Amino acid sequence: MLAERLRIARDLHDIVSHGLGLITVRAAATRHLPKPVEVEAALTDIEEASRHATAELRRMLTVLREPSAASRRAPVDNLDDLPGIVHAASLAGLRPRLTIEPLGPVSQGVQVAVCKTVREALSNAARYAGPTDVGVRVYRDGTSVVVTAADTGPVDEWRASPGAGHGLAGLRERVGSLGGTLSTERVDAGFRVTARIPDEAV
């Protein structure tokens, strides 16, 4: 029970930090827009991200309050969700590019970890670099699935909006529980996250 609650807490953090990160960046990116039409579009995006985050938060809190509701949870993330995750980041002002190479069969746990890695990397880029370019690549290397997400660094005069600081730690724990590794590094002016996860489906 304790392990399950801890897992739910990690999921809750991922959802809230990602959603609120998108809201923050989208609002900041439109702060000085002069055209009412663009401002209106930005506000629509903000509302959409906010509603999504709120709905996910309610769903997770329901599980915490009612253990029997766990079976009614929405399906977990899978690789088919990656385009939507990246599209949501573009609404926040990021300029993401997604490349998915042929992977073959991928176990469910690895698919979830891949999606979590992409969400966290995009959220961090949004917070620390602003509306910058981010390359996301998912590919297979032998018996492992590899995810990389690299941004080109902060845009001019961008002020970072740090989160709670637990996102990468929780992600490293999740990836590690699957026998994988998570590494982070500076690349020129940018930042790169790499997850390498053994895949039991092959």
Stockholm file with secondary structure:
# STOCKHOLM 1.0

chainA/1-202         MLAERLRIARDLHDIVSHGLGLITVRAAATRHLPKPVEVEAALTDIEEASRHATAELRRMLTVLREPSAASRRAPVDNLDDLPGIVHAASLAGLRPRLTIEPLGPVSQGVQVAVCKTVREALSNAARYAGPTDVGVRVYRDGTSVVVTAADTGPVDEWRASPGAGHGLAGLRERVGSLGGTLSTERVDAGFRVTARIPDEAV
#=GR chainA/1-202 SS CHHHHHHHHHHHHHHHHHHHHHHHHHHHHTTTCCCHHHHHHHHHHHHHHHHHHHHHHHHHHHHHHCGGGGGGSCCCCCGGGHHHHHHHHHHTTCEEEEEECCCCCCCHHHHHHHHHHHHHHHHHHHHHHCSCEEEEEEEEETTEEEEEEEECCCCTTCCCCCCCSCHHHHHHHHHHHTTCEEEEEEETTEEEEEEEEECTTC
#=GC SS_cons         CHHHHHHHHHHHHHHHHHHHHHHHHHHHHTTTCCCHHHHHHHHHHHHHHHHHHHHHHHHHHHHHHCGGGGGGSCCCCCGGGHHHHHHHHHHTTCEEEEEECCCCCCCHHHHHHHHHHHHHHHHHHHHHHCSCEEEEEEEEETTEEEEEEEECCCCTTCCCCCCCSCHHHHHHHHHHHTTCEEEEEEETTEEEEEEEEECTTC
//
